[in-house]
Amino acid sequence: MTRTVWHLPLYSAGLVMPAFAVLLAGCVTLPPVQPPLVGPGDAAQWAHQVGVSEQAALSQSPVPRQWWALFNDPTLTALEAEIEANLDLQAASLRIEESRARLGLTEAARRPQLFTEAGYSRDAISKNSGLHRLGQPTSGYDTWSLGLQASWELDFWGHLQNQEESARANLDAAWYGQKAAQVSVAAEVARSYLLLRSAQAQLELVTENLQIAAELVRLADSRERNGVATRFDIASARADAAGLQARYEELQHQSDALKNSLALLLGKPPHAFDRRVAVAELPPMPARLPIGIPSELAQRRPDVLQAEARFRAAVADIGAAKSDFYPRISLTGNLGVQAFNLSDLGSWGSRRYSVGPTLYLPIFDGGRLSSQLALTETRHRLAGIAYQQTVLRAWHEVDNALSGYSSELRRHEQLELALTQNRTALEVAQRGYRQGTADFTSVLMARRSLLASQYELNDCATASALAVVALYRALGGGWSSHLQDGVAGGRI
């Protein structure tokens, strides 16, 4: 790239530079910093209000930071208190430090720079040089120097200011990114914990049914020896017991894998939590679910705030790219001493100085500046689309979570009714088999129906709890939203 560099005399610079700056200062205009408006829409608002009104457990109270405490499970609460050990969160924290350091670099560029220099050299010219032919001796001589250098770029058109604003917005984005990761990790810990409790509950169900199956095998074997039952009965009973044992092994492996999943989320080695998450019941559903006000969703979710911060950074990048088309003016100066002998450095005659402004004006750069501006404008539009996508996805996630929560509650009522009926059917079938009025197939079918109902009810209870986790994940629960006022503008 070619630049014109002008060094103006100090007496004329005081008049020329301010006038030139005033002439061009109005040329750089920035687009509005407001992100594109993305409202939830009438349909989403209506669906949200209907969901709240239909469920007595839902309220528009503020979303709690520690929403997992609603399950009233001490083990889950203790695990959530250790999420800072998650390696993804630690990496996100380091990205904040990286962004803070980048902001420091941009802030330093706007401040005056002062350096000290000291040097020594010994020089000699060639006998065949033109200077020697003019009479300069070829013997070596020393040169000593000591001084200060200062420079300060006058940011008339906001090039450095926009770079700083971009770095500040990226710092905000990194901070919100860390909070978004915190929300995600907290939800994953709760999800893995609930799935573990579900697997343990199914293990207990299978253990109970294994005992029943063993009793049926004993009964069928006894009836076969007495000539009352056939080999079909004993074979069916043993096959059913073997199937239950296989299911037990599968659930045991699933339980171990979920324990390791919790350990990995919290930065621990395998089997680190085996004792802490011993067999326990699935936590009960919370009595009340505060879900906040729909219009505040975009201000609660850290990923939405992160997308907004990236949009602000893209706007600042456009300003920096536009201002790069105009001259950049710097004040430079140096003051020091220079002498052939070290002892002469302190003399008044060894002083030297220079001071004055420098103007850098791009004339031809092969289209680099135009391409850079086009790139920043495209990134600005992409950041706007990303913001819209994030807000829209947030509303979809909340709507899906509310719908799933409501449907699982209705499903739970029907499954409880089915479980009661299947228990009655099994009792009748077993009593008839002992009395000889029913065959073993009826007992087997009734027991399998009961087992299926138990599994489905456990799955429904788990799905209901997971719907709560998905809801608070969609609502952005798990971080202190009141801290965001101190974050705006990179003040973290």
C-alpha positions in Angstrom: 0.0 0.0 0.0 1.2 3.5 -0.8 0.9 6.3 1.7 1.8 9.9 1.6 3.6 11.0 4.7 3.8 14.8 5.4 5.9 16.3 8.2 4.7 19.8 8.8 6.6 22.6 10.5 5.5 23.1 14.0 4.4 26.8 13.5 2.1 26.0 10.6 0.8 22.7 12.0 -1.0 24.5 14.8 -3.2 26.2 12.1 -3.4 23.6 9.4 -4.1 20.5 11.4 -7.2 21.7 13.4 -8.7 23.2 10.2 -8.1 20.0 8.3 -9.6 17.9 11.1 -12.8 20.0 11.3 -13.2 19.7 7.5 -13.1 15.9 7.5 -14.5 15.1 10.9 -18.1 15.1 9.6 -17.3 12.5 6.9 -17.3 9.5 9.2 -20.8 8.4 10.2 -21.7 5.2 12.0 -24.8 3.1 11.6 -27.2 2.8 14.6 -26.0 0.6 17.4 -29.5 -0.8 18.2 -29.8 -4.5 17.2 -32.6 -5.5 14.9 -36.0 -5.7 16.7 -37.2 -9.3 17.1 -40.5 -9.5 19.1 -42.1 -12.7 20.2 -45.1 -12.0 18.1 -48.8 -12.2 19.0 -48.9 -16.0 18.6 -46.0 -16.6 20.9 -47.3 -14.2 23.5 -50.7 -15.8 23.4 -49.3 -19.3 23.7 -47.2 -18.2 26.7 -50.1 -16.7 28.5 -52.3 -19.7 27.8 -49.6 -22.0 29.2 -49.3 -20.0 32.4 -53.1 -19.8 32.9 -53.7 -23.5 32.3 -51.0 -24.7 34.8 -51.5 -23.7 38.4 -47.8 -24.5 39.1 -46.6 -21.8 36.7 -46.2 -18.2 37.8 -44.7 -15.0 36.4 -42.4 -14.5 39.4 -38.7 -13.8 38.5 -36.7 -16.8 37.4 -34.5 -17.9 40.3 -30.7 -18.1 39.8 -30.5 -21.5 41.6 -33.6 -23.0 40.0 -32.4 -26.5 40.7 -33.1 -25.8 44.4 -36.8 -26.1 43.5 -36.3 -29.9 43.4 -35.4 -29.8 47.1 -32.7 -32.4 46.5 -29.5 -31.8 48.6 -27.3 -34.0 46.4 -28.3 -32.1 43.3 -27.7 -28.8 45.0 -24.3 -29.9 46.2 -23.3 -31.0 42.7 -24.5 -27.7 41.1 -22.3 -25.9 43.6 -19.2 -27.5 42.0 -19.8 -26.6 38.3 -16.9 -24.1 38.4 -14.6 -27.1 38.0 -16.1 -27.7 34.6 -13.3 -27.4 32.0 -15.5 -25.7 29.5 -16.3 -23.0 32.1 -12.6 -22.6 32.9 -11.9 -22.2 29.1 -14.7 -19.6 28.9 -13.2 -17.7 31.8 -9.8 -17.6 30.1 -11.5 -16.2 27.0 -12.7 -13.4 29.2 -9.1 -12.7 30.2 -8.0 -12.9 26.6 -10.6 -10.3 25.6 -9.7 -8.1 28.5 -6.1 -8.1 27.4 -7.2 -7.2 23.8 -9.1 -4.3 25.2 -6.0 -3.2 27.1 -4.1 -3.2 23.9 -6.6 -1.0 22.1 -6.8 1.4 25.1 -3.0 1.7 25.1 -3.0 2.8 21.5 -5.1 5.8 22.3 -2.7 7.1 25.0 0.5 9.0 24.4 3.6 6.7 24.1 6.9 7.5 25.7 10.1 5.6 25.2 13.7 6.0 26.2 16.7 5.1 24.0 20.4 4.7 24.4 22.9 3.6 21.8 26.6 3.2 21.0 28.2 2.5 17.7 31.7 2.6 16.2 31.9 3.5 12.5 34.5 3.8 9.8 34.1 4.6 6.1 35.7 2.9 3.1 38.8 4.3 1.5 37.0 3.9 -1.8 33.9 5.8 -0.8 33.1 9.2 -2.1 33.3 10.8 1.4 37.0 9.7 1.7 37.7 11.3 -1.7 36.2 14.5 -0.4 38.6 14.4 2.6 36.9 12.5 5.3 39.3 10.2 7.2 38.8 6.5 7.2 39.8 6.0 10.9 37.1 4.7 13.2 35.1 6.9 15.5 32.6 6.3 18.3 29.0 7.7 18.6 27.1 7.8 21.8 23.4 8.8 22.1 20.8 9.1 24.9 17.3 10.4 24.7 13.5 10.2 24.9 10.9 9.5 22.1 7.2 10.4 22.4 4.3 9.9 20.1 0.5 10.4 20.2 -2.0 9.7 17.5 -4.7 12.3 17.3 -7.8 10.2 16.8 -9.9 12.8 15.0 -12.1 10.4 13.1 -12.5 7.7 15.7 -10.4 5.0 14.3 -8.8 4.1 17.6 -12.0 4.8 19.5 -14.0 2.4 17.4 -11.4 -0.3 17.8 -11.6 0.2 21.5 -15.4 0.0 21.4 -15.2 -3.2 19.4 -12.8 -4.7 21.9 -15.1 -3.6 24.7 -18.1 -5.2 23.0 -16.1 -8.4 22.4 -15.2 -8.5 26.1 -18.9 -8.2 26.9 -19.6 -11.1 24.5 -16.9 -13.2 26.1 -18.4 -12.5 29.5 -21.9 -13.4 28.4 -20.5 -16.5 26.6 -19.1 -17.7 29.9 -22.5 -17.2 31.5 -24.2 -19.0 28.7 -21.8 -21.9 29.2 -22.7 -21.7 32.9 -26.4 -22.0 32.1 -25.7 -25.0 29.8 -23.4 -26.8 32.3 -25.9 -26.3 35.2 -28.7 -27.8 33.0 -26.5 -30.7 31.9 -25.6 -31.5 35.5 -29.3 -31.5 36.5 -30.2 -33.5 33.4 -27.6 -36.2 34.0 -28.5 -36.4 37.7 -32.2 -36.9 36.9 -31.5 -39.5 34.3 -29.3 -41.3 36.8 -32.1 -41.3 39.4 -34.4 -42.6 36.7 -32.1 -45.4 35.9 -31.7 -46.3 39.6 -35.5 -46.3 40.0 -35.8 -48.6 37.0 -33.2 -50.9 38.6 -35.3 -51.1 41.7 -38.3 -52.0 39.6 -36.4 -54.7 37.7 -35.1 -56.1 41.0 -38.6 -56.3 42.4 -39.9 -57.9 39.2 -36.9 -60.3 39.2 -38.1 -61.5 42.6 -41.6 -62.0 41.2 -40.2 -63.8 38.2 -38.2 -66.1 40.4 -41.3 -66.9 42.4 -43.2 -67.6 39.1 -40.4 -69.9 38.0 -40.6 -71.8 41.3 -44.4 -72.0 41.1 -44.3 -73.2 37.4 -41.7 -75.7 38.2 -43.7 -77.1 41.1 -46.9 -77.3 39.1 -45.0 -79.1 36.3 -43.7 -81.7 38.7 -47.2 -82.2 40.0 -48.5 -82.6 36.4 -50.6 -79.4 36.6 -48.5 -77.2 34.3 -46.8 -77.8 31.0 -43.3 -77.3 29.9 -44.5 -74.2 28.1 -45.2 -72.6 31.5 -41.8 -73.3 33.0 -40.0 -72.2 29.7 -42.0 -69.0 29.5 -41.3 -68.2 33.2 -37.5 -68.8 32.8 -37.4 -66.8 29.6 -39.2 -63.9 31.3 -36.7 -64.0 34.2 -33.8 -64.1 31.8 -35.2 -61.0 29.9 -35.5 -59.2 33.2 -31.9 -60.0 34.1 -30.7 -58.7 30.8 -32.6 -55.5 31.4 -31.0 -55.2 34.8 -27.5 -55.5 33.3 -28.4 -52.8 30.7 -29.7 -50.4 33.3 -26.6 -51.0 35.5 -24.3 -50.0 32.7 -26.5 -47.0 32.0 -26.3 -46.0 35.6 -22.5 -46.3 35.7 -22.3 -44.2 32.5 -24.4 -41.5 33.9 -22.3 -41.4 37.0 -19.2 -40.9 34.9 -21.0 -38.3 32.9 -21.6 -36.3 36.1 -17.9 -36.7 36.9 -16.8 -35.5 33.5 -19.1 -32.4 33.7 -17.6 -31.5 37.1 -14.0 -32.1 36.0 -13.5 -35.3 38.0 -12.1 -38.8 37.0 -14.4 -41.7 36.4 -16.2 -43.2 39.4 -15.5 -40.0 41.5 -19.1 -39.6 42.4 -20.1 -43.3 42.9 -20.6 -43.0 46.6 -22.1 -39.5 46.6 -24.9 -40.5 44.1 -25.8 -43.8 45.7 -29.3 -45.1 45.1 -32.0 -42.6 45.9 -35.5 -41.7 44.7 -36.2 -39.4 41.8 -36.7 -35.8 43.2 -40.3 -34.7 43.4 -41.6 -32.2 41.0 -41.4 -28.6 42.2 -44.7 -27.2 43.5 -44.3 -23.8 41.8 -42.3 -22.9 38.7 -41.5 -19.1 38.4 -41.0 -18.4 34.7 -40.8 -14.6 34.6 -42.4 -12.2 32.2 -42.3 -13.1 28.4 -41.1 -9.6 27.4 -38.0 -10.0 29.5 -36.7 -13.2 27.9 -34.2 -11.4 25.7 -32.8 -9.6 28.7 -32.4 -12.8 30.7 -30.7 -15.2 28.3 -27.0 -14.7 28.2 -26.7 -16.1 24.7 -29.1 -13.3 23.4 -27.0 -10.7 25.3 -23.9 -12.2 23.8 -25.3 -12.0 20.3 -26.2 -8.3 21.0 -22.7 -7.6 22.2 -21.2 -9.1 19.0 -23.6 -6.9 17.0 -22.2 -3.9 18.8 -18.7 -5.0 18.0 -19.6 -5.4 14.3 -20.9 -1.8 14.3 -17.7 -0.5 15.8 -15.7 -2.4 13.3 -17.5 -0.6 10.5 -16.6 2.8 12.1 -13.0 1.8 12.3 -12.9 0.6 8.7 -14.6 3.9 7.5 -12.2 6.1 9.5 -9.2 4.3 8.0 -10.0 6.0 4.7 -9.0 9.4 6.2 -5.7 10.8 7.3 -4.1 9.7 10.5 -2.3 12.4 12.4 0.3 11.8 15.0 2.4 14.1 17.1 5.9 12.9 17.4 9.0 14.2 19.1 12.4 13.2 20.5 14.8 14.9 22.9 18.3 13.7 23.8 22.0 14.1 23.5 24.5 12.7 21.0 28.4 12.9 21.1 31.5 11.2 19.8 32.9 10.9 23.3 31.0 9.5 26.2 32.3 12.4 28.4 30.7 14.9 26.1 27.1 13.6 26.6 26.5 16.0 29.5 27.5 19.1 27.6 24.9 21.6 26.3 26.3 21.3 22.8 25.4 17.6 22.5 21.7 18.3 22.7 19.4 17.3 19.9 15.6 17.4 19.5 12.8 17.2 16.9 9.1 17.8 17.3 6.1 18.0 14.9 3.0 16.4 13.5 3.0 13.6 11.0 0.1 13.0 8.6 -0.5 9.6 6.9 -2.8 9.8 3.9 -3.6 6.6 1.9 -3.6 7.2 -1.8 -3.5 3.8 -3.4 -3.7 0.5 -1.6 -5.0 -1.9 -4.3 -8.5 -1.9 -2.9 -7.5 -3.1 0.6 -9.5 -0.5 2.5 -12.6 -0.9 0.3 -12.5 -4.7 0.8 -12.0 -4.3 4.5 -15.0 -2.0 4.7 -17.1 -4.5 2.7 -16.0 -7.3 5.0 -17.0 -5.4 8.2 -20.4 -4.5 6.7 -21.0 -8.1 5.8 -20.1 -9.2 9.3 -22.4 -6.5 10.6 -25.3 -8.0 8.6 -24.4 -11.5 9.7 -24.3 -10.4 13.3 -27.8 -9.0 12.9 -29.1 -12.3 11.5 -27.3 -14.2 14.3 -29.0 -12.0 16.9 -32.4 -12.6 15.2 -31.8 -16.3 15.1 -30.8 -16.4 18.8 -33.9 -14.5 19.9 -36.2 -16.6 17.7 -34.6 -19.8 18.9 -35.0 -18.7 22.5 -38.8 -18.3 22.0 -39.1 -21.7 20.3 -37.2 -23.4 23.1 -39.4 -21.8 25.8 -42.5 -22.7 23.9 -41.4 -26.3 23.4 -40.4 -26.6 27.1 -43.8 -25.3 28.3 -45.6 -27.6 25.9 -43.6 -30.6 27.0 -44.1 -29.8 30.7 -47.9 -29.5 30.3 -48.2 -32.7 28.2 -46.1 -34.7 30.6 -48.3 -33.7 33.5 -51.4 -34.8 31.6 -49.7 -38.1 30.6 -48.7 -38.7 34.2 -52.3 -38.7 35.4 -53.3 -41.3 32.8 -50.3 -43.5 33.5 -51.1 -43.6 37.2 -54.6 -44.8 36.4 -53.2 -47.5 34.0 -50.7 -48.6 36.8 -53.6 -49.1 39.3 -55.6 -51.2 36.8 -52.6 -53.3 35.8 -51.9 -54.1 39.4 -55.4 -55.3 39.9 -55.2 -57.4 36.8 -52.0 -59.1 38.0 -53.5 -59.9 41.4 -56.5 -61.5 39.7 -54.4 -63.5 37.3 -52.0 -64.8 39.9 -54.9 -65.8 42.2 -56.6 -67.6 39.3 -53.4 -69.4 38.4 -52.9 -70.7 41.9 -56.5 -71.8 42.0 -56.2 -73.5 38.6 -58.8 -71.3 36.9 -56.4 -69.4 34.7 -53.4 -70.4 32.6 -49.9 -69.1 33.0 -50.1 -67.0 29.8 -52.6 -64.7 31.6 -50.3 -64.3 34.5 -47.4 -63.5 32.2 -49.3 -61.0 30.2 -50.6 -59.3 33.3 -47.2 -59.0 34.8 -45.6 -57.7 31.6 -48.4 -55.1 31.4 -47.7 -54.0 35.0 -44.0 -53.8 34.3 -44.6 -51.7 31.2 -46.8 -49.4 33.2 -44.2 -49.0 35.9 -41.5 -48.2 33.3 -43.8 -45.7 31.5 -44.7 -44.0 34.8 -41.0 -43.7 35.7 -40.2 -42.4 32.3 -43.0 -39.9 32.5 -41.8 -38.7 35.9 -38.3 -38.4 34.5 -39.6 -36.6 31.4 -41.5 -34.1 33.6 -38.4 -33.3 35.6 -36.3 -33.0 32.4 -39.0 -30.7 31.0 -38.4 -28.4 34.0 -34.7 -28.5 33.3 -35.3 -27.7 29.6 -37.6 -24.9 30.6 -35.1 -23.1 32.9 -32.4 -23.7 30.4 -34.5 -22.0 27.8 -35.4 -19.2 30.2 -31.7 -18.6 30.8 -31.8 -19.6 34.5 -28.5 -20.3 36.3 -26.8 -16.9 36.3 -27.3 -13.5 38.0 -29.0 -11.3 35.5 -28.8 -8.3 37.8 -25.0 -8.2 37.2 -25.5 -7.3 33.5 -25.8 -3.6 34.3 -22.2 -3.6 35.4 -21.1 -5.5 32.3 -22.3 -3.1 29.6 -19.4 -1.4 27.9 -16.9 -4.0 29.2 -17.0 -2.9 32.8 -16.5 -6.4 34.3 
